[in-house]
Amino acid sequence: MKHIILYVTISTLTLIGCNKSTEQSEYSTSEVSISSPVKDLKNDTTNKFDNSQKIIKSAIINIETDSIKALYQKISNDILKFNGYIEYENQTGTLNNLTQTINCKIPEKRFDEFVNKLSFIQGQITLKEIKRTDITREYKETALKIDSYKALQMRYIELLAKASKVSEMIEIEAKLNEIKSSIQNESNHFNYLNKQLKYSTIEITLISNSISDSPKFTTEIFNALKGGFSILKSIILGLITLWPIWLCVALGIVVFRKYIKK
C-alpha cells in the first residue's frame, strides 16, 4: 500500500512540474492513471481558463495643490463615479504643510480613463508612475496546480475506499489533509490574483504648496477675540469664586469707618 501511495504522489507531483510550461509535452495516460482513467489535466485546464494575457495595473501619482480639502473631495467623488473605492487614506503634516494620501481601487477596465482624468485635474502633477505587471505565467501555473492537486485528492479518496487496514487509512487520511491544505493555499493565491486583475491600485498623494489650507486672517482675528473673551471670563469667574474674601473686606471697611467716627 505504501508503494502505491508513493507512486501516486510522485506521478502527480511530476504532473505539477510538467504543467509549468505550456510548451512542454502533454501528460501520458499511463503515468497519471490508477484504477480508473483520469482526464488530461492540461487540456482540461485550457478549456476552463482563457489564454489571454493577465496584466496587473497600478499607478503612483503626486499632486501639488493650493487646496487639499477641495481636491480631496473632488477625487473622492470621481472614485465613486468610476465604481471604485478608497482602500486606505492618511493625512500628515501641519496646517501649513499638509499631505493627504489616498490609496484607491479602480476597475481595471476604467484604469486608463481614471488616470487620464487625473492629468487634467486642478493642481500640478509632480510624480506619475504607471506600472503594468504580466502575471500570465503565474496565473496559469496556479490554476494548473489547483487542478493537479484536486486530481491527486481524488486518487487518494479512491485508495481510501479500497484500504482494508487501519494503518493504511490513517496514512491516506494524513496525505489527504496535506493535499487539502495545498489546495486551499493555491486557491487563496488564485483568488488574490483575480482580485488584483479586476481592480487596479492607484496611490494618490496630495501635497499642499501654499498656506491656503491654513486658517484665514479673519478667522485668526476671530479666534484671538474668542481667546481674549475666554481669558476675561476666567478672571471674572475667579473673582466671583473669592466672594468670601470680598465680604470680609467689606465688613472690615464698615467696622473701621464706624470706629473712626467715634
C-alpha positions in Angstrom: 0.0 0.0 0.0 2.8 2.4 0.8 4.4 1.7 -2.6 1.1 2.7 -4.2 0.8 5.9 -2.3 4.4 6.8 -3.1 3.8 6.1 -6.8 0.6 8.2 -6.9 2.3 11.1 -5.1 5.4 11.1 -7.3 3.4 10.7 -10.5 1.0 13.6 -9.7 3.8 15.9 -8.4 5.6 15.2 -11.7 2.4 16.5 -13.4 2.5 19.7 -11.4 6.1 20.3 -12.5 5.3 19.5 -16.2 2.4 21.9 -16.2 4.6 24.9 -15.5 5.3 25.4 -19.2 2.6 25.4 -21.9 5.3 24.4 -24.4 6.0 21.0 -22.7 4.5 17.8 -23.8 1.1 16.5 -22.7 0.6 14.0 -19.9 0.9 10.3 -20.6 -2.3 8.4 -19.6 -0.1 5.5 -18.4 1.6 7.8 -15.9 -1.4 9.5 -14.5 -3.9 6.7 -14.3 -4.6 4.3 -11.4 -7.7 2.1 -11.1 -9.7 4.5 -13.3 -8.7 6.8 -16.2 -8.1 10.5 -15.4 -8.6 13.4 -17.8 -5.6 15.1 -19.3 -5.2 18.0 -16.8 -3.5 20.2 -19.3 -6.3 20.1 -21.9 -9.0 20.3 -19.1 -7.4 23.5 -17.7 -7.1 25.0 -21.1 -10.8 24.7 -21.6 -11.6 26.2 -18.2 -9.2 29.2 -18.4 -8.7 31.5 -21.4 -5.2 32.1 -22.8 -5.4 35.9 -22.7 -2.6 37.9 -21.2 -3.0 38.7 -17.5 -1.8 42.2 -16.6 -2.0 43.9 -13.2 -2.1 47.7 -13.5 -1.0 50.1 -10.8 -0.1 53.8 -10.5 1.5 56.3 -8.1 0.6 60.0 -8.6 1.7 63.0 -6.6 -0.2 66.3 -7.0 0.7 69.7 -5.5 -2.4 71.9 -4.9 -3.4 75.2 -3.3 -6.3 73.5 -1.5 -6.0 69.9 -0.4 -9.6 69.8 1.0 -11.2 70.8 -2.2 -9.1 68.5 -4.4 -9.6 65.6 -2.0 -13.3 65.9 -2.2 -13.2 66.1 -6.0 -11.1 63.0 -6.3 -13.2 61.1 -3.7 -16.3 61.8 -5.8 -14.6 60.7 -9.0 -13.5 57.4 -7.4 -17.2 56.7 -6.6 -18.3 57.7 -10.1 -15.8 55.2 -11.6 -17.2 52.4 -9.4 -14.1 52.3 -7.3 -13.4 52.6 -3.6 -10.9 54.0 -1.2 -8.9 51.2 0.5 -6.7 53.4 2.7 -6.2 57.1 3.4 -3.9 59.1 5.6 -3.2 62.8 6.4 0.1 64.0 7.9 1.8 67.3 8.5 0.8 70.7 9.9 -1.7 73.2 8.8 0.9 74.9 6.6 2.3 71.7 5.2 -0.4 69.1 4.8 0.0 65.8 2.9 -3.0 63.7 2.1 -2.6 60.1 0.8 -5.4 58.2 -0.9 -4.9 54.5 -1.8 -7.9 53.6 -4.0 -9.1 50.7 -6.2 -10.4 51.3 -9.7 -12.0 48.7 -12.0 -9.2 47.6 -14.4 -11.3 48.4 -17.4 -11.5 52.1 -16.4 -7.9 52.4 -15.1 -6.6 54.4 -18.1 -9.6 56.6 -18.2 -9.3 57.5 -14.5 -5.6 58.2 -14.7 -6.1 60.4 -17.7 -8.7 62.4 -15.9 -6.3 63.0 -13.0 -3.9 64.6 -15.5 -6.4 67.4 -16.1 -7.4 67.9 -12.5 -6.7 71.1 -10.7 -3.2 71.0 -9.4 0.4 70.3 -10.6 1.4 66.6 -11.0 5.0 66.2 -9.7 5.1 62.4 -10.0 3.3 60.0 -12.2 4.4 56.3 -12.3 2.3 53.7 -14.1 3.2 50.0 -13.7 1.9 47.0 -15.7 2.9 43.6 -14.3 2.5 40.5 -16.5 1.3 37.6 -14.3 0.1 35.3 -17.1 2.6 32.6 -16.3 1.9 32.7 -12.6 -1.8 32.8 -13.1 -1.8 29.7 -15.4 0.6 27.8 -13.2 -1.6 28.4 -10.1 -4.7 27.2 -11.9 -2.8 24.1 -13.1 -1.6 23.3 -9.6 -5.1 23.5 -8.2 -6.3 21.0 -10.8 -3.4 18.7 -10.3 -3.9 18.7 -6.5 -7.6 18.0 -6.9 -6.8 15.1 -9.2 -4.4 13.8 -6.6 -7.0 14.2 -4.0 -9.5 12.1 -6.0 -6.9 9.3 -6.3 -6.3 9.2 -2.6 -10.0 9.1 -2.0 -10.2 6.0 -4.2 -7.3 4.4 -2.3 -9.0 5.2 1.0 -12.2 3.4 -0.2 -10.1 0.3 -1.1 -7.9 0.4 2.1 -8.5 -2.6 4.4 -6.1 -1.8 7.3 -6.5 0.9 9.9 -2.8 1.9 9.4 -3.4 2.4 5.7 -6.5 4.5 6.3 -4.6 6.7 8.8 -1.7 7.2 6.3 -4.0 8.0 3.4 -6.1 10.5 5.5 -2.9 12.2 6.5 -2.0 12.6 2.8 -5.5 13.9 2.1 -5.1 16.6 4.8 -1.9 17.7 3.3 -3.4 17.9 -0.2 -6.4 19.8 1.1 -4.2 22.4 2.7 -2.2 22.8 -0.6 -5.5 23.2 -2.5 -6.6 25.9 0.0 -3.3 27.8 -0.2 -3.3 27.8 -4.0 -7.0 28.7 -4.2 -6.4 31.7 -1.9 -3.5 32.8 -4.1 -5.6 32.3 -7.2 -8.4 34.5 -5.8 -5.9 37.2 -4.8 -4.6 37.3 -8.4 -8.1 37.6 -9.7 -8.8 40.5 -7.4 -5.7 42.2 -8.4 -6.7 41.8 -12.1 -10.2 43.0 -11.5 -9.3 46.2 -9.5 -6.2 48.3 -10.2 -4.4 50.1 -7.3 -3.8 53.8 -7.6 -1.9 55.7 -4.8 -2.6 59.4 -4.9 -0.7 61.9 -2.7 -1.9 65.4 -2.4 0.7 67.9 -1.3 0.0 71.5 -0.1 2.1 74.1 -1.8 0.6 77.2 -0.1 -1.0 78.4 3.2 -4.5 78.4 1.7 -5.3 75.3 3.8 -4.4 77.2 7.0 -6.9 79.5 8.7 -7.6 82.8 7.0 -6.6 86.2 8.6 -10.2 87.0 9.6 -10.5 83.6 11.2 -7.3 84.2 13.2 -8.8 87.6 14.4 -12.0 85.8 15.5 -10.0 83.1 17.3 -7.9 85.9 19.0 -11.1 87.7 20.2 -12.6 84.4 21.3 -9.4 83.6 23.3 -9.4 87.1 24.9 -13.1 86.6 25.9 -12.2 83.3 27.4 -9.4 84.9 29.5 -11.8 87.7 30.7 -14.4 85.1 31.6 -11.9 83.1 33.6 -10.8 86.2 35.5 -14.4 87.2 36.3 -15.2 83.7 37.5 -12.1 83.7 39.6 -13.0 86.9 41.3 -16.5 85.6 42.0 -15.0 82.5 43.5 -13.3 84.7 46.1 -16.6 86.2 47.3 -16.0 85.3 51.0 -12.8 87.3 51.0 -14.5 90.3 49.4 -17.3 90.0 52.0 -14.8 90.0 54.9 -13.0 93.0 53.4 -16.3 94.9 53.0 -17.3 94.2 56.7 -13.9 95.2 57.8 -14.2 98.6 56.0 -17.6 99.3 57.6 -16.3 98.5 61.0 -13.2 100.6 60.5 -15.3 103.6 59.4 -17.6 103.4 62.4 -14.5 103.2 64.7 -13.0 106.3 63.1 -16.2 108.3 63.5 -16.3 107.5 67.2 
